[in-house]
Amino acid sequence: MRTFTEKSLWDVYARCYDAIAVFQPYQEMIADVVAEVPVQPSPRRVLDAGCGTGNLTQALLTMRPDVGEVVAADRSVAMLRRSRRKNPTATHLQVDLDGELGELSGSFDVIVCTNVLYTLADPHHSLTMLRRRLTPDGRLVVTTPIARVDTKKIVRQHIELRGAASLLRLVLPLIVVALINARIVRTTAYHFLTRDQVCELLGTDAVRLTYSDQVWLAVC
Ligand SMILES: C[S@@+](CC[C@H](N)C(=O)[O-])C[C@H]1O[C@@H](n2cnc3c(N)ncnc32)[C@H](O)[C@@H]1O
């Protein structure tokens, strides 16, 4: 069961979350996920489940203008507010992915869900609910952090690719991000999964690493 503090954590995180969007490994994860959205036929509807501040939604709208509708869903009002500002053409909905998804109408050709699963009360339940919203040939693309995530590797790879100067103006928000992440990693309610656990949960072997090898990417 999530406490009020856990739920409101995401509203606080929304204020500084986009500091991580600057990281090259994060951008690579977003590009990897967009590349898994089928091209033929063009998806009619795509759901970004747990859209956060809308970085993946933005990439979908920009890189895949052929997609009919992008629906961006999140439980956090503060996250949704930021995503709406970035993505005025997307449909935004407040949805609790721990629930039965009654807030969503219709079905989706593709559901993308990046770095959300580990935060959910019961990932198996949420995946079952999401799968019910897929069209018969629909595709689910999920990313979720590895069991012993090492954020230092992400920072190191970013600095190798883009230089330390690219982070200077972000020092303050990055300190807040680091504090929030340290809290998340310590809290046993979150689910950091091994590859075998991801394969079993999603019922697929199509699982690989992305985001400086700190995040699983599963396609099913
Ligand atoms: C780490 S962020 C990932 C955001 C975005 N998908 C990305 O990759 O940048 C996790 C997101 O999951 C959302 N979230 C957590 N629990 C949720 C729930 N029960 N229902 C809907 N969204 C939830 C949070 O509000 C937050 O926006």
The ligand as a Tripos MOL2 file, in Angstrom:
@<TRIPOS>MOLECULE
LIG
   27    29     1     0     0
SMALL
NO_CHARGES

@<TRIPOS>ATOM
      1 C1         10.3180    7.7560  -12.7930 C.3       1 LIG1
      2 S1          8.9060    8.5730  -13.3730 S.3       1 LIG1
      3 C2          8.9160    8.1130  -15.1090 C.3       1 LIG1
      4 C3          8.2430    9.1610  -15.9630 C.3       1 LIG1
      5 C4          8.3530    8.9300  -17.4720 C.3       1 LIG1
      6 N1          7.6760    7.7310  -17.8820 N.3       1 LIG1
      7 C5          9.7820    8.9240  -17.9330 C.2       1 LIG1
      8 O1         10.2840    7.8580  -18.3380 O.co2     1 LIG1
      9 O2         10.4200    9.9780  -17.8840 O.co2     1 LIG1
     10 C6          7.5870    7.5760  -12.7210 C.3       1 LIG1
     11 C7          6.2120    8.1350  -13.0470 C.3       1 LIG1
     12 O3          5.2270    7.1920  -12.6370 O.3       1 LIG1
     13 C8          4.1270    7.9100  -12.0960 C.3       1 LIG1
     14 N2          3.3540    7.0160  -11.2300 N.ar      1 LIG1
     15 C9          3.7660    6.4360  -10.0710 C.ar      1 LIG1
     16 N3          2.7700    5.6720   -9.5660 N.ar      1 LIG1
     17 C10         1.7190    5.7960  -10.4210 C.ar      1 LIG1
     18 C11         0.4020    5.2550  -10.4450 C.ar      1 LIG1
     19 N4         -0.0430    4.4400   -9.4790 N.pl3     1 LIG1
     20 N5         -0.4110    5.5950  -11.4600 N.ar      1 LIG1
     21 C12         0.0120    6.4240  -12.4470 C.ar      1 LIG1
     22 N6          1.2470    6.9670  -12.4860 N.ar      1 LIG1
     23 C13         2.0900    6.6530  -11.4730 C.ar      1 LIG1
     24 C14         4.7740    9.0570  -11.3540 C.3       1 LIG1
     25 O4          3.8630   10.0960  -11.1070 O.3       1 LIG1
     26 C15         5.8880    9.4440  -12.3330 C.3       1 LIG1
     27 O5          5.4410   10.3930  -13.2510 O.3       1 LIG1
@<TRIPOS>BOND
     1     1     2 1
     2     2     3 1
     3     2    10 1
     4     3     4 1
     5     4     5 1
     6     5     6 1
     7     5     7 1
     8     7     8 2
     9     7     9 1
    10    10    11 1
    11    11    12 1
    12    11    26 1
    13    12    13 1
    14    13    14 1
    15    13    24 1
    16    14    15 ar
    17    14    23 ar
    18    15    16 ar
    19    16    17 ar
    20    17    18 ar
    21    17    23 ar
    22    18    19 1
    23    18    20 ar
    24    20    21 ar
    25    21    22 ar
    26    22    23 ar
    27    24    25 1
    28    24    26 1
    29    26    27 1
@<TRIPOS>SUBSTRUCTURE
     1 LIG1         1 GROUP 0 **** ****
